[in-house]
Amino acid sequence: MPPQLRAALKQMSRRGPVVNMTTGETVAEAGELVGEEPGEGLVGCLECARAVALGQWGGIARHEGMDGAPVCLLCGEGEATLTAVDWFLTTAKLADAMTAAGTRATWREDSVRGARTLGL
């Protein structure tokens, strides 16, 4: 199955079960494909999402995951608990919340501050 179709089925199944109209079988449910191994498709950890949301692009979290658990592709150490879609959604929500709370500068503020530092 092409990756785009897998991703679309997973996304659609977040609203409810996705059924194959020809066979009547449920092919995806609760954001996962039926028959897919648990942990398959997990790529990132919450700690790295938090670090990136804070603007620490080079400072991803350093933490140990459980033995045998899927490994975060960003830090290479933590336990991956988020799919790619979930990781990006979580990171975006955290960044928005931190920007609104004033704990994270927006990209514009960072660029203005950088331009002032350079005397521009």
N, C-alpha and C positions, 0 to 999 in steps of 0.2 A: 504494500500500500504506500503511495507517495507521501512524503512528509507533510505536504500541504493538506492533503485529505485527512491525515491523522490529526493534525492540529485543528482543522475545521470541525471534525467530529467531536473532539474533546471540548472545544469551545461551545458547540451547540448543546452538548450533554450537561452543561452546567445549569441549564434551564429545565432540563428534564431528560428522561431516557430517549435515546435516538434508536429508532427501529428500522431495520432493513425491510422495506415495503414488499420485496419479493418473497422473502422467507418468513417474515414476521419475527425474526430474531432481534433481540436488543444487542446493538453493536457498541454502544457507549453509554455510560451512566456516571453521574457525579464527577464529570471532568476526566474520566479515565476510560480507555477502551476496554471492553469486556475481553477477558483472557490475557490481558497484559500483566506481566509480572509486577508486583509491587516494587516501587523504586525505579522502574524503567522510566526513563525520561526525566529523572530528577537531576538537576544540574547545579543548583546554587543553594547557599545557606542564608538564613536570616541575618546572621552576623555580618556577612559581606554586603547584604542589601542595606543594612544600617550604615555601614562605613561609607558606602558609595552615596547614600542619601545625604550624609553629612558633608559630602564633597571631598572625602579623603580617597581620591581615585587610586593613589599609590599605596594607601594604608589599609588594605583589606585585612579583615580580622584574622588573627592567628589563634586557632583553637583546635583541639583534638576531637575527632569524631569517634563513634563507637566502632569497634572492630567488625568488619564485614558489612558495614553500612555503605551506601553510595557516597562517594567523595565529592565535595564541592569543586567545580571546575575552576573557580576563581582563585581560591586560596590553596587548594590542593591538600587541605588538612581536615577541614570541618565536614560534618555530616550534611550531605545534600538533602534538603527537605522540600525544596521548591522546584517546580518545573520552570522552564524558561519564561513562559507567559506569566506564571505566578511571581517569579522573581522580579520581572520588570514592573508588573503592577504594584507589587509591594514596595519596590524602590521608589517608584513615582509617587505613591501615596505618602510614604515617609518623607520624601523630599518636599512635597507640598506642605505637609503638616509642619515640618521644621522651618520652612521659609515663612509660613504664616505666624509661627511662634517667635520668629526673630532669631532662632538659633542657627540659621543657615542663610548666608547671603545669596541673593539671586545671581544668575549669570551676568546680568547687566551691572549690578553693583560691583561684582568682582572685576569686570572689565574696566569700569570707571575708576575704581581704586588703583588698578594696575596702570592705567594711563596717567593718573596723577603722580604715581610713584616715578614714572619715567619722565615726568615733566611735559607731557603732551596736553 
